Amino acid sequence: MDRYQYLLLMSACVLITLPLELYFEARVWRRPRRLILALLPAFALFVVWDLWATNTGTWDFSPDYTIGVTLPGGMAIEELVFFTVIPVCGLLTLETVRNILRHLGSR
Amino acid sequence: MPIYPTLAVSAAIVVIVVELCVLRSGLFREPAYWISMAICYAFMIPVDGWLTKLSAPIVIYRPEDTSGIYPIWDIPLEEYAYAFALLTAVMLTWDRVGASLARRSVREDVPA
């Protein structure tokens, strides 16, 4: 179970931010086309950076807490999840704060 | 300066320059952006703290490649610049893509 730690942490991030989509009308997950296009540039750059850092040894991932599935280039699959989940959490936060400020401003 | 802080600070600067000189979206003048970043940093501490805790790290850094400065738990200082670059870049592209889809009137929104 320890080997799922990284993935469980990412799952927790998805679950904890889900109410922003469901109850605060963030509308991030519900705009998949915009979401995918928005994620792509940073995803590409940060994956390249990640591959480089992993291969040069700047950082590495513990085999004890990752499931051991690596992609071509040696990147842990968890990193792909990270570069999707964390940006989505940021966008859900931004859209929720915007909605709240808009709501407060229009009262 | 070690490689990780050098790259993280460079990435943050590149994002700022791209916004101020190319995109000019005005995101940095929006209070919602700064409030969101404060919230994201608050949640980053438990998440990244868990990833980097030296007692049982998920992500292991080569010590000489980091700044060696750990203001909170075992999170390297440059990680905050990394987070700024990643989150701000995605927020900027999200707004940019949203604006261009709206111009081409591609509607994903079901009327609320």
Backbone of each chain as ProteinMPNN parsed JSONL, in Angstrom:
{"seq_chain_A": "MDRYQYLLLMSACVLITLPLELYFEARVWRRPRRLILALLPAFALFVVWDLWATNTGTWDFSPDYTIGVTLPGGMAIEELVFFTVIPVCGLLTLETVRNILRHLGSR", "coords_chain_A": {"N_chain_A": [[0.829, -1.211, 0.0], [2.042, 1.178, 0.647], [3.382, 1.846, -1.656], [1.562, 3.136, -3.177], [1.453, 5.664, -2.23], [2.164, 8.199, -3.448], [0.312, 8.34, -5.558], [-2.045, 8.206, -4.089], [-1.911, 10.565, -2.651], [-2.187, 12.397, -4.746], [-4.76, 11.705, -5.545], [-6.152, 12.516, -3.299], [-5.862, 15.264, -3.568], [-7.44, 15.715, -5.822], [-9.962, 14.926, -4.87], [-10.392, 16.651, -2.694], [-10.636, 19.101, -3.925], [-12.805, 18.813, -5.519], [-15.422, 19.647, -4.617], [-15.311, 22.36, -5.308], [-15.795, 22.419, -8.003], [-18.285, 21.182, -8.052], [-20.017, 22.509, -6.242], [-19.342, 25.182, -6.208], [-19.4, 26.063, -8.714], [-17.102, 26.178, -10.394], [-16.46, 25.216, -12.907], [-14.324, 23.931, -14.363], [-13.47, 21.225, -14.815], [-15.67, 20.724, -16.357], [-15.237, 21.993, -18.713], [-13.753, 20.618, -20.875], [-12.317, 20.869, -23.291], [-11.214, 23.448, -23.306], [-9.737, 23.104, -20.958], [-7.846, 21.038, -21.562], [-6.391, 22.249, -23.646], [-5.37, 24.394, -22.215], [-3.733, 23.174, -20.347], [-1.729, 21.95, -21.835], [0.706, 23.481, -22.819], [2.289, 24.141, -20.453], [2.445, 21.61, -19.369], [3.995, 20.214, -21.301], [6.467, 21.624, -21.155], [7.187, 21.332, -18.433], [7.299, 18.571, -18.189], [9.48, 17.972, -19.825], [11.467, 19.259, -18.372], [11.285, 17.745, -16.046], [12.037, 15.192, -16.94], [14.657, 15.705, -17.641], [15.737, 16.504, -15.158], [15.37, 14.172, -13.682], [16.957, 12.401, -15.1], [19.496, 13.556, -14.894], [19.8, 13.434, -12.249], [19.08, 15.386, -10.401], [16.624, 15.3, -9.099], [14.775, 12.472, -7.84], [12.614, 9.587, -7.657], [11.203, 7.855, -4.98], [11.394, 4.358, -4.9], [9.932, 3.065, -3.019], [7.558, 4.399, -2.607], [6.258, 4.768, -4.979], [4.484, 3.372, -7.792], [6.074, 2.134, -9.608], [5.768, 2.131, -12.332], [7.181, 3.235, -15.2], [7.645, 5.73, -17.713], [8.666, 6.061, -21.194], [11.95, 7.322, -21.21], [12.155, 7.325, -18.566], [10.51, 8.515, -16.689], [8.495, 8.592, -13.798], [5.16, 7.398, -13.687], [3.53, 8.707, -11.973], [4.338, 11.345, -12.067], [3.206, 12.373, -14.385], [0.575, 12.376, -13.627], [0.74, 14.222, -11.541], [1.35, 16.608, -12.998], [-1.029, 17.068, -14.203], [-3.023, 17.032, -12.194], [-2.247, 18.981, -10.204], [-2.121, 21.523, -11.616], [-4.887, 21.617, -12.305], [-6.073, 21.82, -9.782], [-5.175, 24.387, -9.116], [-6.498, 25.917, -11.089], [-9.178, 25.4, -10.447], [-9.267, 26.653, -7.969], [-8.737, 29.345, -8.709], [-10.966, 29.942, -10.397], [-13.057, 29.571, -8.609], [-12.528, 31.524, -6.632], [-12.805, 33.782, -8.241], [-15.556, 33.553, -8.868], [-16.663, 33.9, -6.32], [-15.813, 36.494, -5.648], [-17.077, 37.906, -7.68], [-19.7, 37.407, -7.061], [-19.871, 38.649, -4.549], [-19.383, 41.245, -5.358], [-21.622, 41.839, -6.849], [-23.702, 42.016, -5.198]], "CA_chain_A": [[0.0, 0.0, 0.0], [2.955, 2.326, 0.671], [3.798, 2.217, -3.01], [0.521, 3.993, -3.75], [1.425, 6.942, -1.507], [2.156, 9.367, -4.344], [-0.969, 8.37, -6.262], [-3.106, 8.508, -3.121], [-1.801, 11.998, -2.37], [-2.783, 13.098, -5.886], [-6.208, 11.453, -5.467], [-6.677, 13.374, -2.236], [-5.935, 16.617, -4.132], [-8.614, 15.754, -6.709], [-11.186, 14.82, -4.065], [-10.593, 17.81, -1.826], [-11.009, 20.262, -4.742], [-14.011, 18.49, -6.298], [-16.559, 20.518, -4.258], [-15.221, 23.651, -6.0], [-16.466, 22.204, -9.284], [-19.67, 20.728, -7.885], [-20.873, 23.419, -5.468], [-18.967, 26.587, -6.388], [-19.513, 26.368, -10.144], [-15.81, 26.561, -10.973], [-16.553, 24.854, -14.333], [-13.021, 23.607, -14.945], [-13.607, 19.865, -15.372], [-16.772, 20.709, -17.33], [-14.829, 22.618, -19.971], [-12.596, 19.755, -21.155], [-11.534, 21.336, -24.431], [-10.419, 24.565, -22.789], [-8.812, 22.585, -19.95], [-6.733, 20.313, -22.198], [-5.556, 23.233, -24.345], [-4.692, 25.221, -21.208], [-2.707, 22.394, -19.641], [-0.681, 21.419, -22.714], [2.038, 24.111, -22.888], [3.051, 23.949, -19.214], [2.667, 20.172, -19.268], [5.122, 19.845, -22.158], [7.71, 22.195, -20.638], [7.546, 20.779, -17.131], [7.674, 17.165, -18.391], [10.86, 17.989, -20.328], [12.29, 19.621, -17.2], [11.245, 16.606, -15.131], [12.856, 14.121, -17.534], [16.047, 16.136, -17.547], [16.136, 16.472, -13.74], [15.437, 12.772, -13.248], [18.1, 11.749, -15.751], [20.762, 14.08, -14.381], [19.865, 13.098, -10.829], [18.702, 16.488, -9.51], [15.667, 14.647, -8.213], [14.424, 11.096, -8.169], [11.406, 9.182, -6.953], [11.452, 6.686, -4.154], [10.709, 3.133, -5.331], [9.065, 2.583, -1.938], [6.283, 5.118, -2.553], [5.696, 4.896, -6.319], [4.073, 2.019, -8.204], [7.137, 1.521, -10.406], [5.502, 2.217, -13.765], [7.895, 4.387, -15.752], [7.375, 6.009, -19.118], [9.91, 6.208, -21.951], [12.707, 8.432, -20.647], [12.37, 6.997, -17.166], [9.701, 9.295, -15.76], [7.45, 7.87, -13.07], [3.813, 7.735, -14.176], [2.949, 9.64, -10.996], [4.639, 12.727, -12.442], [2.195, 12.805, -15.355], [-0.62, 12.662, -12.828], [1.04, 15.481, -10.853], [1.283, 17.753, -13.911], [-2.432, 17.284, -14.536], [-3.829, 17.284, -10.997], [-1.9, 20.22, -9.502], [-2.674, 22.67, -12.345], [-6.349, 21.648, -12.208], [-6.368, 22.373, -8.449], [-4.948, 25.825, -9.208], [-7.564, 26.526, -11.888], [-10.413, 25.325, -9.653], [-9.159, 27.702, -6.953], [-8.879, 30.648, -9.363], [-12.344, 30.156, -10.862], [-13.918, 29.686, -7.43], [-12.307, 32.848, -6.036], [-13.45, 34.741, -9.152], [-17.007, 33.472, -8.677], [-17.029, 34.466, -5.022], [-15.635, 37.951, -5.723], [-18.136, 38.412, -8.57], [-20.943, 37.321, -6.28], [-19.812, 39.69, -3.528], [-19.452, 42.541, -6.027], [-22.923, 42.072, -7.49], [-24.782, 42.036, -4.2]], "C_chain_A": [[0.866, 1.265, 0.0], [3.333, 2.793, -0.73], [2.761, 3.078, -3.711], [0.482, 5.374, -3.11], [1.313, 8.163, -2.418], [0.803, 9.471, -5.041], [-2.123, 8.699, -5.315], [-3.1, 9.993, -2.763], [-2.445, 12.814, -3.49], [-4.304, 12.907, -5.905], [-6.848, 12.342, -4.415], [-6.828, 14.807, -2.745], [-7.16, 16.759, -5.04], [-9.889, 15.791, -5.874], [-11.461, 16.103, -3.276], [-11.013, 19.049, -2.625], [-12.297, 20.016, -5.536], [-15.222, 19.339, -5.91], [-16.513, 21.877, -4.947], [-15.926, 23.566, -7.354], [-17.958, 21.972, -9.074], [-20.557, 21.774, -7.226], [-20.536, 24.887, -5.673], [-18.899, 26.973, -7.867], [-18.202, 26.819, -10.786], [-15.769, 26.271, -12.472], [-15.178, 24.719, -14.982], [-13.086, 22.221, -15.586], [-14.67, 19.841, -16.467], [-16.468, 21.481, -18.602], [-13.575, 21.886, -20.464], [-11.711, 20.262, -22.291], [-10.606, 22.473, -24.0], [-9.362, 24.069, -21.806], [-7.596, 21.918, -20.59], [-5.79, 21.295, -22.899], [-4.765, 24.094, -23.361], [-3.549, 24.469, -20.539], [-1.496, 22.096, -20.519], [0.673, 22.137, -22.679], [2.877, 23.889, -21.634], [3.389, 22.472, -19.027], [3.911, 19.768, -20.067], [6.448, 20.346, -21.569], [8.149, 21.537, -19.327], [7.879, 19.285, -17.219], [9.113, 17.084, -18.899], [11.831, 18.271, -19.173], [12.401, 18.413, -16.261], [12.127, 15.453, -15.627], [14.337, 14.444, -17.366], [16.545, 16.017, -16.098], [16.272, 15.041, -13.228], [16.68, 12.1, -13.832], [19.449, 12.268, -15.277], [20.899, 13.836, -12.878], [19.575, 14.236, -9.879], [17.61, 16.019, -8.551], [15.334, 13.255, -8.726], [13.22, 10.703, -7.318], [11.636, 7.871, -6.223], [10.704, 5.464, -4.684], [9.771, 2.586, -4.254], [7.666, 3.186, -2.001], [5.696, 5.398, -3.933], [5.436, 3.483, -6.846], [5.081, 1.372, -9.147], [6.871, 1.492, -11.898], [6.222, 3.449, -14.292], [7.622, 4.501, -17.243], [8.696, 6.082, -19.855], [10.65, 7.455, -21.464], [12.894, 8.264, -19.153], [11.528, 7.769, -16.182], [8.627, 8.432, -15.114], [6.083, 8.344, -13.55], [3.138, 8.744, -13.244], [3.203, 11.096, -11.382], [3.66, 13.261, -13.477], [0.908, 13.17, -14.641], [-0.444, 14.005, -12.121], [0.823, 16.684, -11.771], [-0.115, 17.967, -14.485], [-3.201, 17.759, -13.301], [-3.528, 18.658, -10.382], [-2.368, 21.462, -10.281], [-4.2, 22.759, -12.258], [-6.772, 22.211, -10.844], [-6.216, 23.897, -8.461], [-6.079, 26.524, -9.966], [-8.894, 26.501, -11.15], [-10.423, 26.416, -8.583], [-9.408, 29.069, -7.578], [-10.329, 30.915, -9.754], [-13.31, 30.296, -9.69], [-13.768, 31.066, -6.792], [-12.949, 33.915, -6.916], [-14.965, 34.75, -8.952], [-17.441, 34.144, -7.383], [-16.911, 35.993, -5.064], [-16.726, 38.595, -6.59], [-19.463, 38.48, -7.808], [-20.99, 38.434, -5.234], [-19.997, 41.071, -4.158], [-20.828, 42.857, -6.581], [-24.056, 42.109, -6.479], [-25.319, 43.443, -3.976]], "O_chain_A": [[0.484, 2.289, -0.566], [3.574, 3.978, -0.96], [3.058, 3.688, -4.738], [-0.411, 6.17, -3.403], [0.482, 9.044, -2.197], [0.214, 10.55, -5.109], [-3.067, 9.391, -5.697], [-4.156, 10.603, -2.592], [-3.152, 13.789, -3.235], [-5.046, 13.831, -6.239], [-7.948, 12.858, -4.61], [-7.794, 15.49, -2.406], [-7.833, 17.79, -5.031], [-10.788, 16.589, -6.137], [-12.595, 16.575, -3.199], [-11.665, 19.943, -2.086], [-12.818, 20.94, -6.162], [-15.991, 19.723, -6.791], [-17.558, 22.494, -5.155], [-16.568, 24.52, -7.794], [-18.79, 22.493, -9.816], [-21.721, 21.921, -7.599], [-21.347, 25.756, -5.35], [-18.416, 28.047, -8.227], [-18.189, 27.727, -11.616], [-15.119, 26.995, -13.226], [-14.909, 25.321, -16.022], [-12.788, 22.068, -16.771], [-14.59, 19.037, -17.396], [-17.328, 21.616, -19.472], [-12.481, 22.449, -20.475], [-10.492, 20.098, -22.251], [-9.407, 22.471, -24.279], [-8.228, 24.548, -21.814], [-6.458, 22.195, -20.213], [-4.569, 21.201, -22.776], [-3.628, 24.476, -23.638], [-2.52, 25.056, -20.204], [-0.374, 21.999, -20.023], [1.7, 21.477, -22.523], [4.04, 23.497, -21.727], [4.484, 22.128, -18.582], [4.777, 19.059, -19.555], [7.424, 19.6, -21.49], [9.325, 21.226, -19.138], [8.658, 18.782, -16.409], [9.881, 16.228, -18.457], [12.861, 17.614, -19.025], [13.479, 18.106, -15.751], [12.856, 14.829, -14.857], [15.149, 13.591, -17.006], [17.631, 15.496, -15.847], [17.17, 14.733, -12.443], [17.364, 11.334, -13.154], [20.433, 11.528, -15.255], [21.975, 14.01, -12.307], [19.79, 14.1, -8.674], [17.657, 16.298, -7.353], [15.581, 12.917, -9.883], [12.857, 11.406, -6.375], [12.185, 6.915, -6.771], [9.493, 5.533, -4.895], [8.918, 1.745, -4.538], [6.703, 2.588, -1.522], [4.747, 6.172, -4.057], [6.073, 2.522, -6.415], [4.96, 0.187, -9.457], [7.642, 0.905, -12.656], [5.921, 4.572, -13.889], [7.399, 3.508, -17.936], [9.749, 6.156, -19.221], [10.049, 8.519, -21.32], [13.692, 8.971, -18.538], [11.771, 7.71, -14.976], [7.945, 7.653, -15.779], [5.873, 9.533, -13.788], [2.289, 9.529, -13.668], [2.4, 11.976, -11.073], [3.317, 14.443, -13.464], [0.236, 14.139, -14.994], [-1.36, 14.826, -12.1], [0.191, 17.663, -11.376], [-0.351, 18.953, -15.183], [-3.93, 18.749, -13.351], [-4.45, 19.414, -10.073], [-2.952, 22.368, -9.685], [-4.748, 23.856, -12.149], [-7.721, 22.99, -10.763], [-7.036, 24.611, -7.883], [-6.56, 27.579, -9.551], [-9.658, 27.464, -11.214], [-11.458, 27.028, -8.321], [-10.188, 29.863, -7.053], [-10.862, 31.989, -9.476], [-14.275, 31.056, -9.768], [-14.763, 31.705, -6.449], [-13.568, 34.85, -6.407], [-15.583, 35.812, -8.876], [-18.443, 34.857, -7.341], [-17.793, 36.702, -4.578], [-17.229, 39.675, -6.279], [-20.22, 39.446, -7.895], [-22.021, 39.082, -5.053], [-20.659, 41.945, -3.598], [-21.166, 44.026, -6.765], [-25.226, 42.22, -6.847], [-26.229, 43.634, -3.169]]}, "seq_chain_B": "MPIYPTLAVSAAIVVIVVELCVLRSGLFREPAYWISMAICYAFMIPVDGWLTKLSAPIVIYRPEDTSGIYPIWDIPLEEYAYAFALLTAVMLTWDRVGASLARRSVREDVPA", "coords_chain_B": {"N_chain_B": [[25.084, 29.487, -8.134], [23.126, 26.662, -7.194], [21.721, 24.125, -9.424], [18.882, 23.564, -9.331], [17.5, 25.75, -7.885], [18.346, 27.8, -9.648], [17.087, 27.146, -12.107], [14.397, 27.125, -11.287], [13.878, 29.749, -10.404], [14.459, 31.061, -12.793], [12.408, 30.043, -14.423], [10.168, 31.157, -13.17], [10.665, 33.868, -13.638], [10.567, 33.922, -16.44], [7.849, 33.338, -16.869], [6.66, 35.624, -15.736], [7.706, 37.618, -17.43], [6.653, 36.811, -19.901], [3.923, 37.21, -19.442], [3.879, 40.032, -18.91], [5.006, 41.187, -21.187], [4.107, 39.859, -23.47], [1.545, 38.395, -23.338], [-0.113, 40.084, -21.762], [-2.454, 39.924, -20.133], [-3.442, 40.932, -17.81], [-3.705, 39.513, -15.524], [-2.114, 39.716, -13.218], [-3.045, 41.995, -12.057], [-5.353, 41.333, -10.974], [-7.292, 40.847, -8.146], [-8.326, 38.299, -7.514], [-6.463, 36.506, -8.504], [-4.203, 36.785, -6.782], [-5.301, 36.114, -4.325], [-6.002, 33.481, -4.887], [-3.465, 32.353, -5.342], [-2.379, 32.579, -2.782], [-4.03, 30.798, -1.402], [-3.399, 28.433, -2.777], [-0.677, 28.156, -2.105], [-0.974, 27.711, 0.618], [-2.147, 25.19, 0.621], [-0.188, 23.841, -0.685], [1.794, 23.404, 1.17], [1.15, 21.197, 3.055], [0.905, 19.168, 1.023], [3.258, 19.221, -0.624], [5.019, 19.131, 1.432], [4.591, 16.57, 2.392], [5.486, 15.11, 0.164], [8.221, 15.701, 0.156], [9.303, 15.219, 2.633], [12.017, 14.531, 4.676], [12.272, 12.336, 6.298], [10.871, 10.215, 5.161], [11.047, 10.327, 2.168], [9.192, 10.964, -0.859], [9.843, 12.283, -3.167], [13.157, 12.66, -3.988], [15.841, 14.753, -3.519], [18.981, 15.63, -4.952], [21.279, 16.739, -2.724], [23.285, 18.733, -3.269], [22.3, 19.979, -5.501], [20.242, 21.599, -4.745], [19.031, 24.581, -3.005], [19.423, 24.238, -0.345], [18.059, 25.539, 1.571], [15.445, 25.496, 3.796], [12.58, 26.695, 4.501], [10.054, 25.893, 5.537], [9.279, 22.907, 7.038], [10.661, 20.234, 5.15], [10.736, 21.343, 2.677], [12.323, 22.567, -0.139], [13.415, 25.957, -0.625], [13.301, 26.908, -3.294], [11.242, 25.522, -4.38], [8.927, 26.962, -4.083], [9.119, 28.92, -6.005], [9.076, 27.303, -8.239], [6.449, 26.301, -8.017], [5.038, 28.685, -8.307], [5.679, 29.319, -10.99], [4.603, 27.1, -12.415], [1.814, 27.084, -11.689], [0.995, 29.735, -12.311], [1.598, 29.861, -15.045], [-0.224, 27.994, -16.081], [-2.659, 29.167, -15.342], [-2.542, 31.494, -16.873], [-2.556, 30.45, -19.51], [-5.008, 29.173, -19.44], [-6.811, 31.361, -19.277], [-6.165, 32.629, -21.652], [-6.774, 30.67, -23.61], [-9.465, 30.414, -23.053], [-10.405, 32.953, -23.798], [-9.839, 32.928, -26.551], [-11.354, 30.779, -27.462], [-13.853, 31.779, -26.879], [-13.981, 33.912, -28.633], [-14.079, 32.526, -31.03], [-16.463, 31.552, -30.672], [-16.837, 28.942, -29.522], [-18.718, 26.994, -27.684], [-18.646, 25.608, -24.575], [-20.05, 25.831, -22.43], [-22.88, 24.958, -20.699], [-25.821, 26.713, -20.373], [-26.086, 28.171, -17.197]], "CA_chain_B": [[23.827, 28.986, -7.546], [22.852, 25.283, -7.642], [20.911, 24.059, -10.643], [17.424, 23.606, -9.161], [17.035, 27.125, -7.688], [18.595, 28.59, -10.859], [16.03, 26.881, -13.082], [13.081, 27.476, -10.753], [13.764, 31.209, -10.444], [14.387, 31.426, -14.221], [11.059, 29.71, -14.908], [9.244, 32.155, -12.631], [10.919, 35.13, -14.353], [10.063, 33.766, -17.808], [6.387, 33.451, -16.819], [6.329, 37.037, -15.492], [8.037, 38.383, -18.636], [5.684, 36.448, -20.948], [2.662, 37.919, -19.153], [3.984, 41.489, -18.986], [5.452, 41.667, -22.499], [3.468, 39.186, -24.608], [0.117, 38.121, -23.17], [-0.758, 41.285, -21.196], [-3.838, 39.568, -19.786], [-3.88, 41.665, -16.625], [-3.911, 38.573, -14.407], [-1.417, 40.178, -12.006], [-3.796, 43.117, -11.459], [-6.634, 40.793, -10.529], [-7.201, 40.35, -6.76], [-8.635, 36.856, -7.46], [-5.222, 35.762, -8.751], [-3.34, 36.784, -5.596], [-5.995, 35.323, -3.292], [-5.876, 32.07, -5.293], [-2.09, 31.908, -5.11], [-2.209, 32.417, -1.332], [-4.709, 29.547, -1.037], [-2.611, 27.323, -3.345], [0.525, 27.983, -1.281], [-1.378, 27.119, 1.898], [-2.354, 23.753, 0.41], [1.069, 23.257, -1.151], [2.663, 23.017, 2.289], [0.96, 19.777, 3.413], [1.105, 18.234, -0.098], [4.675, 19.166, -0.963], [5.693, 18.692, 2.655], [4.516, 15.104, 2.411], [6.34, 14.584, -0.917], [9.654, 15.961, 0.323], [9.761, 15.02, 4.028], [13.288, 13.802, 4.61], [12.166, 11.083, 7.045], [10.418, 9.177, 4.222], [10.743, 11.156, 0.998], [8.709, 10.405, -2.127], [10.77, 12.922, -4.107], [14.472, 12.751, -3.342], [16.707, 15.709, -4.204], [20.424, 15.586, -4.709], [21.437, 17.924, -1.871], [24.101, 19.818, -3.824], [21.562, 20.653, -6.574], [19.21, 22.465, -4.179], [19.549, 25.733, -2.254], [19.705, 23.837, 1.024], [17.275, 26.392, 2.486], [14.146, 24.861, 4.011], [11.842, 27.568, 5.44], [8.974, 25.144, 6.184], [9.564, 21.48, 6.964], [11.821, 19.907, 4.312], [10.465, 21.844, 1.321], [13.363, 23.53, -0.538], [12.907, 27.301, -0.906], [13.043, 27.126, -4.725], [9.998, 24.853, -4.74], [7.873, 27.978, -4.145], [9.264, 29.548, -7.322], [8.6, 26.277, -9.167], [4.982, 26.291, -7.926], [4.574, 29.947, -8.909], [5.806, 29.218, -12.444], [3.663, 26.095, -12.933], [0.418, 27.495, -11.503], [0.727, 30.967, -13.043], [1.613, 29.537, -16.473], [-1.474, 27.322, -16.439], [-3.745, 30.154, -15.23], [-2.434, 32.387, -18.035], [-3.016, 29.771, -20.729], [-6.449, 28.949, -19.246], [-7.522, 32.584, -19.662], [-5.896, 32.866, -23.071], [-7.565, 29.705, -24.379], [-10.866, 30.779, -22.837], [-10.705, 34.133, -24.611], [-9.84, 32.64, -27.991], [-12.518, 29.928, -27.742], [-15.043, 32.641, -26.84], [-13.987, 34.661, -29.899], [-14.54, 31.623, -32.105], [-17.747, 31.102, -30.126], [-16.933, 27.526, -29.202], [-19.384, 27.003, -26.388], [-18.698, 24.373, -23.786], [-20.878, 26.117, -21.27], [-24.326, 24.817, -20.713], [-26.294, 27.847, -19.565], [-26.23, 27.772, -15.794]], "C_chain_B": [[23.577, 27.565, -8.054], [21.786, 25.248, -8.744], [19.409, 24.196, -10.397], [16.919, 25.023, -8.855], [17.252, 28.011, -8.916], [17.448, 28.411, -11.856], [14.658, 27.324, -12.577], [12.859, 28.988, -10.798], [13.671, 31.683, -11.897], [12.989, 31.173, -14.762], [10.055, 30.755, -14.435], [9.406, 33.48, -13.374], [10.364, 35.057, -15.777], [8.537, 33.942, -17.831], [5.97, 34.916, -16.636], [6.567, 37.865, -16.765], [7.028, 38.09, -19.754], [4.359, 37.172, -20.707], [2.787, 39.428, -19.414], [4.287, 41.986, -20.392], [4.686, 41.044, -23.671], [1.957, 39.075, -24.402], [-0.662, 39.362, -22.724], [-2.219, 41.028, -20.843], [-4.363, 40.382, -18.613], [-4.101, 40.774, -15.411], [-3.295, 39.089, -13.111], [-2.118, 41.37, -11.346], [-5.117, 42.636, -10.859], [-6.512, 40.286, -9.083], [-7.441, 38.836, -6.667], [-7.376, 36.012, -7.671], [-4.394, 35.648, -7.472], [-3.974, 35.999, -4.46], [-5.835, 33.831, -3.607], [-4.469, 31.551, -5.024], [-1.83, 31.692, -3.618], [-2.842, 31.102, -0.875], [-3.886, 28.347, -1.531], [-1.341, 27.079, -2.521], [0.176, 27.334, 0.061], [-1.564, 25.607, 1.755], [-1.091, 23.06, -0.082], [1.887, 22.72, 0.027], [2.409, 21.585, 2.775], [1.28, 18.816, 2.271], [2.595, 18.084, -0.405], [5.508, 18.742, 0.259], [5.707, 17.181, 2.769], [5.453, 14.498, 1.36], [7.824, 14.647, -0.564], [10.186, 15.648, 1.728], [10.957, 14.072, 4.048], [13.242, 12.483, 5.38], [11.725, 9.928, 6.153], [10.04, 9.845, 2.914], [10.177, 10.355, -0.173], [9.571, 10.97, -3.242], [12.088, 13.155, -3.37], [15.355, 13.691, -4.159], [18.169, 15.397, -3.939], [20.772, 16.874, -3.961], [22.222, 19.045, -2.53], [23.416, 20.531, -4.997], [20.486, 21.593, -6.049], [19.871, 23.618, -3.401], [19.98, 25.317, -0.851], [18.979, 24.68, 2.061], [15.868, 25.797, 2.585], [13.337, 25.693, 5.004], [10.747, 26.82, 6.198], [9.234, 23.659, 5.958], [10.78, 21.222, 6.055], [11.623, 20.355, 2.869], [11.551, 22.85, 0.931], [12.734, 24.864, -0.952], [12.497, 27.473, -2.37], [11.76, 26.447, -5.196], [8.848, 25.859, -4.849], [7.929, 28.737, -5.464], [8.761, 28.597, -8.411], [7.068, 26.279, -9.198], [4.395, 27.551, -8.553], [4.576, 29.826, -10.43], [4.759, 28.266, -13.017], [2.223, 26.614, -12.86], [0.089, 28.747, -12.324], [0.683, 30.7, -14.546], [0.28, 28.923, -16.89], [-2.662, 28.29, -16.348], [-3.742, 31.092, -16.436], [-2.938, 31.702, -19.302], [-4.515, 29.478, -20.65], [-7.248, 30.181, -19.698], [-7.365, 32.856, -21.159], [-6.757, 31.964, -23.949], [-9.049, 30.04, -24.248], [-11.268, 31.948, -23.722], [-10.766, 33.78, -26.089], [-10.979, 31.692, -28.372], [-13.794, 30.774, -27.776], [-15.149, 33.443, -28.137], [-14.502, 33.809, -31.045], [-15.897, 31.022, -31.744], [-17.884, 29.582, -30.084], [-17.511, 27.446, -27.794], [-19.313, 25.635, -25.739], [-19.658, 24.556, -22.622], [-22.334, 25.799, -21.554], [-24.835, 25.998, -19.887], [-26.617, 27.416, -18.139], [-27.68, 27.98, -15.34]], "O_chain_B": [[23.798, 27.292, -9.234], [21.055, 26.215, -8.958], [18.723, 24.871, -11.165], [15.98, 25.471, -9.512], [16.429, 28.882, -9.198], [16.907, 29.384, -12.38], [13.848, 27.84, -13.347], [11.786, 29.453, -11.182], [12.903, 32.594, -12.206], [12.445, 32.008, -15.485], [9.193, 31.188, -15.2], [8.419, 34.138, -13.703], [9.762, 36.015, -16.262], [8.0, 34.617, -18.71], [5.045, 35.391, -17.296], [5.744, 38.702, -17.133], [6.6, 38.999, -20.466], [3.744, 37.684, -21.643], [1.923, 40.029, -20.052], [3.875, 43.086, -20.759], [4.622, 41.636, -24.749], [1.179, 39.6, -25.2], [-1.739, 39.65, -23.248], [-3.105, 41.803, -21.202], [-5.574, 40.513, -18.432], [-4.621, 41.224, -14.39], [-3.871, 38.925, -12.036], [-1.815, 41.713, -10.203], [-5.892, 43.421, -10.313], [-5.712, 39.389, -8.818], [-6.829, 38.165, -5.837], [-7.239, 34.936, -7.089], [-3.937, 34.562, -7.114], [-3.283, 35.302, -3.717], [-5.569, 33.023, -2.717], [-4.301, 30.435, -4.532], [-1.147, 30.743, -3.232], [-2.266, 30.379, -0.062], [-3.699, 27.372, -0.804], [-0.973, 25.931, -2.268], [0.933, 26.511, 0.576], [-1.193, 24.84, 2.643], [-0.934, 21.849, 0.078], [2.584, 21.713, -0.098], [3.362, 20.817, 2.9], [1.863, 17.758, 2.507], [3.127, 16.974, -0.441], [6.545, 18.091, 0.133], [6.699, 16.584, 3.186], [6.129, 13.503, 1.621], [8.594, 13.761, -0.934], [11.381, 15.794, 1.985], [10.909, 12.966, 3.509], [14.073, 11.604, 5.15], [12.148, 8.79, 6.356], [8.859, 9.929, 2.575], [10.608, 9.236, -0.45], [9.983, 10.247, -4.149], [12.131, 13.755, -2.295], [15.591, 13.457, -5.344], [18.543, 14.959, -2.851], [20.586, 17.971, -4.489], [21.863, 20.211, -2.369], [23.893, 21.574, -5.445], [19.874, 22.318, -6.834], [21.08, 23.629, -3.174], [20.817, 25.981, -0.238], [19.23, 24.567, 3.261], [15.189, 25.62, 1.574], [13.389, 25.443, 6.208], [10.53, 27.083, 7.38], [9.389, 23.212, 4.821], [11.8, 21.901, 6.17], [12.251, 19.826, 1.952], [11.696, 23.879, 1.591], [11.66, 24.895, -1.553], [11.48, 28.101, -2.665], [11.249, 26.752, -6.273], [7.905, 25.646, -5.611], [6.893, 29.153, -5.984], [8.114, 29.015, -9.371], [6.463, 26.262, -10.271], [3.38, 27.492, -9.247], [3.599, 30.185, -11.086], [4.098, 28.595, -14.003], [1.499, 26.585, -13.856], [-0.965, 28.818, -12.957], [-0.168, 31.246, -15.248], [-0.28, 29.284, -17.925], [-3.568, 28.239, -17.181], [-4.799, 31.445, -16.959], [-3.67, 32.309, -20.084], [-5.214, 29.526, -21.662], [-8.24, 30.054, -20.415], [-8.311, 33.259, -21.835], [-7.387, 32.421, -24.903], [-9.797, 29.958, -25.222], [-12.341, 31.939, -24.325], [-11.637, 34.269, -26.809], [-11.515, 31.783, -29.477], [-14.694, 30.532, -28.58], [-16.238, 33.636, -28.677], [-15.246, 34.274, -31.908], [-16.402, 30.119, -32.41], [-18.878, 29.011, -30.533], [-16.84, 27.801, -26.825], [-19.833, 24.646, -26.256], [-20.029, 23.608, -21.931], [-22.933, 26.297, -22.508], [-24.316, 26.251, -18.8], [-27.323, 26.433, -17.909], [-28.011, 27.704, -14.187]]}, "name": "protein", "num_of_chains": 2, "seq": "MDRYQYLLLMSACVLITLPLELYFEARVWRRPRRLILALLPAFALFVVWDLWATNTGTWDFSPDYTIGVTLPGGMAIEELVFFTVIPVCGLLTLETVRNILRHLGSRMPIYPTLAVSAAIVVIVVELCVLRSGLFREPAYWISMAICYAFMIPVDGWLTKLSAPIVIYRPEDTSGIYPIWDIPLEEYAYAFALLTAVMLTWDRVGASLARRSVREDVPA"}
